[in-house]
Amino acid sequence: MATLDSVGTAGKAASEVLINVGQIVPLVGIIAALFREIIALAEKAGHNKRFCRRLAERVRVANQTLAQIPIKDENDLALKNYVQAITNCKDFIEKISNSGTFMKLFTAHEIEAAYKNVTEELDVAINQLGLTMCIRTSKDIEDDRKLFLSEIKTSFQVIEEVTKDLYDIGMDVQQRFVAFEAKLDTIHTAVDNVSKGVITNNKTLENSKIPCNQITDCGEEDEEKRGHIVKKIYIYQTVAQKEIGHIYSLENSLQKSIELIEREVAILTELKNCQNIITFYGTMQRSGKLYIISEWAEKGDLNTYLKNHTETWEFKLRIATEIAGGLVFCHISNFSSSRKESDVTTKVKDITLRYRWLAPEKLENYKDNEYTKQCDIYSFAIVLWELAAQEVPFADVTVVTDLITKITSGERPPLIKDTPPAYEKIMQQGWQRLPIKRPTADLMFKELKSCYLKSLKPL
């Protein structure tokens, strides 16, 4: 018997679930199509993923049971009611797994009522079809409810925590969510304008400009350069100056590149107050080159720092929690944190470094430029291993094809001795082969923060 996990990646077995009903009728085709949509939504869920999976599993089991019953009348009322019930399940999963609709449900106080209606409607439809093996017991109903409320509580608490520094102290949760939704609308409108309009008509890049005479060199003893990032001074503070392109080539031969810069600037401008994201100050043009000016990370990038320092688990857990907070923020903003190969701000000398953090599904289809939240979860799990080991994963593998084979076949870096069990568990869940089995950024943040807080308590 197939399981939800075995069909999770593409939902490709959905049409086979009901293949033995004697003849394929329109409603059966609709049921199979709805199941494929439910699987896809559960796989990509940004919030409440465990409950989405459980609801999807209920539909799968009901579909398999229904496949064993001969259908005499495709217009049977019970069958129509079942189609409507799983349609509503699909819509509900879509709402509670997406940041925008999820926050709207909260502000409208609809979410628990919607859950009750959807699950009870599915129970009634299953009962009408006589699928006795699929009817929930009182314990099943209570377990489902507890999981749902736990997931919802986690998602709301995490969203509230990672956005709290963006708003006035006096705002309550509902006001924050409304304000945050308005901010997201502003960001996405700016990004859409870049995608749709002529670049010369878009003011995003123009409005971000910092006069070049306001960016000055540090003293000779303080001068520092990290690849394409140089330490500078802007309004009496230390900043990072990062070269991202030549103006002439961007305007004349790489039009798409300047669009990418416009998009990134639009996003960074709105997210500059997020505590877990490097502060963006603006852009600067000098001698035909374009630079991004941002907060200077005094201790450098994570890879370099870990090579040169031996750190305690308390420090590692704090860093992991802060990175998870930034990942949550990106996900609720509906931005992937992963970099695309064509991104003009990315300059990697050793291409094998990039492949070490890519999810298996990306390695199998690297030409596909769509980075999903589940790709981010995998990449973050590898970063968690890097923090634990304080070294680059698969450092001994120098041939790209060998690295891809290892990762796509299911091989993962070895577990590190003395790693806290909760940390190890969330890391292993994050690098699962099937995206549907990976946790959400919400859950990873919650578990890592709990682990970090425990590390602070005296024994």
Buried (B, 14 or more C-beta within 10 A) or exposed (E): EEEBBEBBBEBEBBBEBBEEBEEBBEBBEBBBBBBBBBBBBBBBBBBBBBBBBBBBBBBBBBBBBBBEBEBEEBEBEBBBBBBEBBBBBBBBBBBBBBBBBBBBBBBEEEBEEBBEEBBEBBBBBBBBBEBEEBEBEEEEEEEBBEBBBEBBEBBBBBBBBBBEEBBEEEBEBEEBBBBBBEBBEEBBEBBEBBEEEEBEEBEBBEEBBBEEEBBEEBEEEEEBEBEEBBBBBBEEEBBBBBBBBBBEEBBEEBEEBBBBBBBBBBBBBBBBEBBBBBBBBBBBBBEEBBBBBBBBBEEBEBEEBBEEEEEEBEBBBBBBBBBBBBBBBBBBBBBBBBBEEEBBBEEEEEEBEBBBBBBBBBBEEEEEEEBBBBBBBBBBBBBBBBBBBBBBBBEEBEEEEEBBEBBBEEEBBEEBEEBBEBBBBBBBBBBBBBBBBBBBBBBBBBBBBBBBEEBEEEE
